[in-house]
Amino acid sequence: MLRRQHQLRTSVHLVLDACLFAIGFWLAHFLRSHIPIEVFGGTAVIEPFADYYHVFLLTALIGAFMLEGQGFYNRTDLTARRQKVWKLFKASVFAVIALVLVLFLLRLQLSRSVIILFGLTSFVLVFLKEEVLRIWAQSEYGRSQAARRIILVGGREDAGKLEEECGRRLRGGVEIVASLYLDERPVADLIGLLHEHSANGVILSAKHTAFGEVEQAIQLCELEGVEVWLLADFFKTTISQTTLDDFMGRPVMVFRSVPETSWQMLAKQVLDFILAGVGLLLLAVPFLVFALIIKATSKGPVFFRQRRCGLNGKPFMMWKFRSMVSDAEARQSELAGKNEMSGPVFKVTNDPRVTPIGRIMRKWSIDELPQLFNVLVGEMSIVGPRPLPVDEVNRFDDLAHRRRLSVKPGLTCLWQISGRNNIRDFSDWVRLDLEYIDNWSLWLDFKILCLTIPAVLSGNGAK
């Protein structure tokens, strides 16, 4: 993992663990309040928690300081346990000692049971969090979501040595899915490897590789929206932003034509999860009503499922309320001559396959709401380029169009608020998606969400 990404992950864990230590203090006071027995001597009476609010805040800082001091975040593998438990135990013990000193300096009296329980509850909470992360990291789903799928590119000598070194030193977070030796295969083969493995990163080792081939490889990745980690310090790009980082102690330049991993990006993921969960809870009854109506008015399943291209082109199963007859996909070839969109996308006004209730759902985008399930499991985002069927993506005639796959697909984006299906040229559609990617921010997402509501309510451009 790149150093900057590791630092960001460490900061997230540090804040979360600090909060868990504070919760541990509250939980210790709560348990002691409901078990009025002082097993360590002293009085059985305990003061209300309101008297310790300032101590409550200090316990978060104490926990963070002790964990950092014990090197708790120096681990390179989420699945490591022995060193994790030992460092966490020492941090919890020192946190108890620090709490005693704080209480002494503030001249506060606190039940000894609370102080001891604070160390125990904090240890348990952080340990449980780490165990959940470990189980997730070892699961097939966790590995597929968290791992960076990397392709090594370079001469056999350089790339081969790097591949061997990665095999020895990498312990999670990065998966080498393929290698392309430029002294044996052409650079053009990189496109096939990127598509085959849904790779989201390429490491270029250019020491003994012709500069022209390395530059061509970077340009191909630039069009695909895939990060390049170049173990060198040369070449300019036209789209990508270039940043310096290091990989296993080696200086690299990162050529990025997509939003960088940041606090804003992490906040977007958290908001996606929260909004999708809340939305599904609030829409539970309307979902049931529409499910019954769909079932009663046409033959076939309630939901329509279709393989769509997700992040970096990785296929996933997208959910919608079924708005067409059950054999709609089989009948699409009959309407090929009526397609109103340029490029690989298929759209028809007054499509005869759409059911009566389907027309109503499509007008108000109700059929799209089950995609909140896709957002909840991390396959989609609330805001992002609309996901296209796998067969339509495979028919892209311009590689630059694939850069729209470099971010998670979403429920709404600039296309929805710019006329939706009134946009007939696929190039204009892609242009709006790339404009979103190049200018992304949380504020832009907020503006798109606000503008989506009137666009949907007006039914403008819906088919």
Protein Blocks (a to p, Z undefined) as FASTA:
>chain_A
ZZklmmmmmmmmmmmmmmmmmmmmmmmmmmmmmmcccfkgpjfbdcdfklmmmmmmmmmm
mmmmmmmmnommmpfbfkbmklmmmmmmmmmmmmmmmmmmmmmmnopacdfklmmmmmmm
mmmmmmmmmmmmmmmmmpmklmmmmpccdddeddfklmmmmmmmmmmmpgghiacfbdcd
fklbcfklmmmmmmmnopabdcddfklgcfklmmmmmmmmmmnopacdddbdedjdfkbc
cddddeehiacddddfbdcddfklmmmmmmmmmmmmmmmmmmmmmmmmmmmmmmmmogcd
fbdcdddddehhiacddddddfbdfklmmmmmmmmmmpcbgcjbdcdehiakbcfklmmm
mmnommmmmmmmmmmnopacfbdcddddfklmmmpcbfklmmmmmpccdfbdfklmnopj
mpmblklmmmmmmmmmmmgcfklmmmmmmmmmmmmmnopoiZZ
